[in-house]
Amino acid sequence: MELAVTLARAFRVRAVVDDGSLHPDRWRLVRTDGSSGLVLTDEDAAADGSLRIVHALEPIGGEPDLTVVRPSDGADD
């Protein structure tokens, strides 16, 4: 995570890193300011080699266009 934050800040790009869970389509989106939040990616697009964010699982500051859909109880690891 530290490396992702460093790279996102240095190159002014967003980064997506593994969130450490058992969910293969759940990632942590790191913003250019170093803040981050959990997101869910499109499973079908990933199978085709494309990483596409479907929605956020929690509010992420600075990402107002990203829809937030909180996981149902028991979905978190």
N, C-alpha and C positions, 0 to 999 in steps of 0.2 A: 504494500500500500504506500509506503514511504517513497518508493521509486516512482510509482504512478503519479503521486502528488508532485514530486520534483519535476518529472517530465512534462506534466500538464502545465505547470507554471512556466517552465523554461521555454517551451515551444508554443505556449498559448493555444493548446488544443485540449479537447476533452479526451479522457481515457476510460476504458471499460476494463475492470479487473474482476477476477474470481472473488466471490463473496465468502468463500470457505464453507458453503453449505453443500448439502447433497443434491440440491436442485440444479440441474445442468443449464437451465434457461434463466437463472437468476444471477445477476451481476451487480457490481458496485460501479456507478457512474461517477467519475472524478471530474470536477469542473476546473476551468483554468485558474480559479482562485484557490483551489485545493479543497473546497468543500465537496461533499459526496452524498450519495443516497442510493438505495437499492432500486434496481429496475428489472423488469422482465423482458426477455427477448423473444422473438418469433421463432418457434421451434422448427417450422418448415423452412424458413429462410436460412436458418443455421445449417440445416441439412444440405442446402444448396451452396454453402460456403459464405453466406452473407449474415452479418450480425446486425439485426434491426431491432431497435427498442420498441416494444409494444406500449408499455406504460411504466410509470414509477410505482413503487410499492410504498413510498413515503414521500412527503413533500421534499423537494430539492430546491433550495434557494437559488434564484437566478435562472430557473428553468420553468417559467410560467406557462409555456405551451405544452409541457409534458403532463398528460393526464395522470392523476393519482388514483390508483385502485388498491386499497389496502387488502392484504391477504386475510382470508377468513381464519377464525380461531383454529389453532393446531397446525397451521401451514408453515409456521416459522420453525427453524431448527435452533 
